[in-house]
Amino acid sequence: MFGLSAGHLLILTAVVLLFGHRRLPELGHALGKGAGAFKRGLEGKDTDSTDLEEKR
């Protein structure tokens, strides 16, 4: 079924039970922002707090 094994479905069910269906988009957004920040940090494009304050 869509390339998902029983193990994948078990993990997906556990995540939904732990976090709830309303918090999953928030969790995905936070993980995406974290991954982007990690990638920028590896590339050396990390900004310091003074740059962030100027952008606001």
C-alpha positions in Angstrom: 0.0 0.0 0.0 1.8 3.1 -1.3 5.2 1.5 -0.5 4.5 1.5 3.2 5.3 -1.6 5.2 3.6 -2.7 8.4 6.5 -1.1 10.4 6.0 2.2 8.7 2.3 2.1 9.5 3.0 1.2 13.1 5.4 4.2 13.5 2.9 6.5 11.9 0.2 5.3 14.2 2.4 5.8 17.2 3.3 9.4 16.1 -0.4 10.3 15.6 -1.3 8.8 19.0 1.6 10.6 20.8 1.2 14.1 19.2 -2.4 14.1 18.0 -3.6 15.0 14.5 -3.8 18.7 15.3 -0.1 19.0 16.3 1.4 17.1 13.3 1.5 20.2 11.0 3.2 22.2 13.7 5.7 19.4 14.2 6.4 19.2 10.5 6.9 22.9 10.3 9.3 22.9 13.2 11.3 20.0 11.8 11.5 21.7 8.4 12.7 25.0 10.0 15.3 23.1 12.0 16.5 21.2 9.0 16.9 24.4 7.0 18.8 26.1 9.8 21.1 23.1 10.1 21.8 23.1 6.4 22.5 26.9 6.4 24.8 26.3 9.4 26.7 23.7 7.5 27.1 25.9 4.5 28.4 28.8 6.6 25.4 31.0 5.9 24.5 31.3 9.5 23.5 34.8 10.7 24.1 36.3 14.2 21.5 38.0 16.3 22.3 41.5 15.1 21.4 40.5 11.5 18.1 39.1 12.7 17.2 42.2 14.5 17.9 44.4 11.5 15.6 42.3 9.3 12.6 42.8 11.6 
